Amino acid sequence: MGGDHGPSVVLEGAELARIRFPETRFLLMGREAEIAPVLARLPKLAACSRIVHTDDVVLGSDKPSQALRRSRTSSMGMAIQAVKDGEAQAAMSAGNTGALMAMAKFVLRTHDGIDRPALVTMLPTARSESVMLDLGANTECSAENLVQFAVMGAAFARAVLGLDKPTVALLNVGVEDLKGTDDLKAAATRLREVDLPMNFVGFTEGDKIGAGDVDVIVTDGFTGNIALKTAEGTAKLITGLLRAAFEQSIWTKLGYLIARTGLRALRDHLDPNNHNGAVFLGLNGLVVKSHGSANAQGVAAAICLAYDLINDDIGRRIAHDLGNFRSAPAVSAEDV
């Protein structure tokens, strides 16, 4: 029921995901009177779906505390509860991010050894895609939080990107060991000492994110959210400037006709709908957040991401890696 476009786009996205993964089954939480007419136009999706009616819907203007009080009755809360109860293996929502985070953490709780869940997504890069976390769930993070994010991010990259030993770096104001906050330096010290299926390469800077030299970029949620929004805004700026440049004259329009295959490939690579889906890592259950403005293709991408993470058993991967580094002594900022 959330997002900018309501049930129609969500269901069209579910239909695209069903075509890719025909064995998928859907629980559709929300107002039946709005869902049923759209579902009737998608008979194959209807055959593998069940509507769970509720009139209570979390609005984009609702505060997390308000939404949390309605976690048992709202469509968002019921979707998360279905994961906890084992009725569903993942929940996907395009609704209020703060409310989704609050309810997911309250209902599902965190893995043993994880202090805070982190919001992770994939970013388009010059090489392919990179993983970045945290993107806004935690505005302030300790060294131990950053270490936990790195472990979870590496497990996510192995599952989604198919990498045996992803490279991991901490986002910093420089790559030199002496730069950055005490917590960043403490986290780097810990990550260099722990033997895990990842290759910790130290620090990276913001201008290196798009290069794709690092598979997993780890930062606090305040910095990560700003970096993500800046990257999305830059992508829109580039595509807008290109469109305006090619519309200036008949010669530039001719140039577009010559270059359009490459330009369409660039547009598709930068299109956020092709990389849609952020995951709350560290919870005892899988919750995926879709962009509120996502189109059907974007919603399908978020659902397919959930499918891939279920098949790769991301929770088990994270728990296994956490177990491997718990025996190493924790590092605080005072140790650096």
Backbone hydrogen bonds, N-H to C=O, Kabsch-Sander energy under -0.5 kcal/mol:
donor,donor_aa,acceptor,acceptor_aa,energy
4,D,292,G,-3.3
8,S,5,H,-0.5
9,V,6,G,-0.5
10,V,6,G,-1.4
11,L,7,P,-2.8
12,E,8,S,-2.1
13,G,9,V,-2.4
14,A,10,V,-2.1
15,E,11,L,-2.1
16,L,12,E,-1.7
17,A,13,G,-2.2
18,R,14,A,-2.4
19,I,15,E,-1.9
20,R,16,L,-1.5
21,F,17,A,-2.8
24,T,21,F,-2.1
26,F,48,C,-2.4
28,L,26,F,-0.5
28,L,50,R,-2.8
29,M,27,L,-0.8
30,G,28,L,-0.5
30,G,52,V,-2.1
32,E,30,G,-0.7
34,E,31,R,-1.2
35,I,31,R,-2.0
36,A,32,E,-2.9
38,V,34,E,-0.6
39,L,35,I,-2.4
40,A,36,A,-2.1
41,R,37,P,-0.6
41,R,38,V,-1.1
42,L,39,L,-1.7
46,A,42,L,-2.5
47,A,43,P,-1.7
48,C,44,K,-0.6
48,C,45,L,-1.1
49,S,46,A,-1.3
50,R,26,F,-1.9
52,V,28,L,-2.8
53,H,51,I,-0.6
54,T,30,G,-1.7
56,D,73,T,-0.5
57,V,55,D,-0.6
62,D,59,L,-1.2
67,A,63,K,-2.3
68,L,64,P,-2.5
69,R,65,S,-1.2
70,R,67,A,-1.4
71,S,68,L,-1.4
73,T,70,R,-0.8
74,S,70,R,-2.4
75,S,56,D,-2.0
78,M,74,S,-2.6
79,A,75,S,-1.7
80,I,76,M,-1.8
81,Q,77,G,-2.5
82,A,78,M,-1.8
83,V,79,A,-1.1
84,K,80,I,-1.9
85,D,81,Q,-2.6
86,G,83,V,-1.0
87,E,82,A,-1.9
88,A,82,A,-1.7
91,A,286,L,-2.0
93,S,288,V,-2.0
100,L,96,N,-2.4
101,M,97,T,-2.6
102,A,98,G,-2.4
103,M,99,A,-2.6
104,A,100,L,-2.4
105,K,101,M,-2.4
106,F,102,A,-2.1
107,V,103,M,-2.9
108,L,104,A,-2.4
109,R,104,A,-0.6
109,R,105,K,-1.2
111,H,282,G,-3.1
114,I,111,H,-2.0
115,D,113,G,-0.5
118,A,281,L,-1.9
120,V,118,A,-0.6
120,V,279,V,-2.4
121,T,132,M,-1.8
122,M,275,H,-0.5
123,L,130,S,-3.1
125,T,128,S,-2.5
126,A,210,G,-3.0
130,S,123,L,-2.2
131,V,215,D,-3.5
132,M,121,T,-2.4
133,L,217,I,-2.2
134,D,119,L,-0.6
135,L,119,L,-0.9
146,L,142,S,-2.0
147,V,143,A,-2.0
148,Q,144,E,-2.4
149,F,145,N,-2.4
150,A,146,L,-2.1
151,V,147,V,-2.1
152,M,148,Q,-2.4
153,G,149,F,-3.1
154,A,150,A,-2.2
155,A,151,V,-1.8
156,F,152,M,-2.4
157,A,153,G,-2.4
158,R,154,A,-2.1
159,A,155,A,-1.8
160,V,156,F,-3.0
161,L,157,A,-1.9
163,L,157,A,-1.0
168,V,199,N,-2.4
169,A,216,V,-2.4
170,L,202,G,-2.5
171,L,218,V,-2.8
172,N,204,T,-2.9
179,K,176,E,-1.5
185,K,181,T,-2.2
186,A,182,D,-2.5
187,A,183,D,-2.5
188,A,184,L,-2.3
189,T,185,K,-2.0
190,R,186,A,-2.0
191,L,187,A,-2.5
192,R,188,A,-1.8
193,E,189,T,-0.8
193,E,190,R,-0.8
194,V,190,R,-1.0
196,L,194,V,-0.9
198,M,196,L,-2.9
199,N,166,P,-2.8
200,F,198,M,-0.7
201,V,168,V,-2.8
201,V,199,N,-0.5
204,T,170,L,-2.3
208,K,205,E,-1.8
209,I,206,G,-1.2
211,A,208,K,-0.7
212,G,208,K,-0.7
212,G,209,I,-1.0
213,D,208,K,-0.6
216,V,167,T,-2.0
217,I,131,V,-3.0
218,V,169,A,-2.6
218,V,216,V,-0.5
219,T,133,L,-2.2
221,G,138,N,-2.9
222,F,138,N,-0.6
224,G,220,D,-2.7
225,N,221,G,-2.1
226,I,222,F,-1.6
227,A,223,T,-2.6
228,L,224,G,-2.5
229,K,225,N,-2.5
230,T,226,I,-2.4
231,A,227,A,-2.3
232,E,228,L,-2.5
233,G,229,K,-2.4
234,T,230,T,-2.4
235,A,231,A,-2.2
236,K,232,E,-1.9
237,L,233,G,-2.2
238,I,234,T,-2.6
239,T,235,A,-2.2
240,G,236,K,-2.3
241,L,237,L,-2.7
242,L,238,I,-2.3
243,R,239,T,-2.2
244,A,240,G,-2.3
245,A,241,L,-2.4
246,F,242,L,-2.2
247,E,243,R,-0.7
247,E,244,A,-0.6
248,Q,245,A,-1.1
253,K,249,S,-2.1
254,L,250,I,-1.8
255,G,251,W,-2.2
256,Y,252,T,-2.0
257,L,253,K,-1.8
258,I,254,L,-1.6
259,A,255,G,-2.1
260,R,256,Y,-1.4
263,L,259,A,-2.3
264,R,260,R,-2.6
265,A,261,T,-1.7
266,L,262,G,-2.0
267,R,263,L,-2.7
268,D,264,R,-2.6
269,H,265,A,-2.0
270,L,266,L,-2.0
271,D,267,R,-1.4
274,N,271,D,-1.6
275,H,272,P,-1.1
276,N,273,N,-0.8
278,A,289,K,-2.8
279,V,120,V,-2.8
280,F,287,V,-2.0
281,L,118,A,-3.0
281,L,279,V,-1.1
283,L,280,F,-0.7
284,N,109,R,-2.2
285,G,283,L,-1.6
286,L,89,Q,-0.5
287,V,285,G,-0.5
288,V,91,A,-3.0
289,K,278,A,-4.0
290,S,93,S,-3.1
290,S,288,V,-0.5
294,A,291,H,-1.3
299,V,295,N,-2.5
300,A,296,A,-2.5
301,A,297,Q,-1.9
302,A,298,G,-1.9
303,I,299,V,-2.3
304,C,300,A,-2.8
305,L,301,A,-2.0
306,A,302,A,-1.9
307,Y,303,I,-2.2
308,D,304,C,-2.4
309,L,305,L,-2.3
310,I,306,A,-2.2
311,N,307,Y,-2.4
312,D,308,D,-2.0
313,D,310,I,-1.2
314,I,309,L,-1.8
317,R,313,D,-2.0
318,I,314,I,-2.4
319,A,315,G,-2.4
320,H,316,R,-2.5
321,D,317,R,-2.3
322,L,318,I,-2.7
323,G,319,A,-2.0
324,N,320,H,-1.3
325,F,321,D,-1.2
326,R,322,L,-1.3
328,A,325,F,-1.0
335,D,332,S,-1.4
336,V,333,A,-1.2
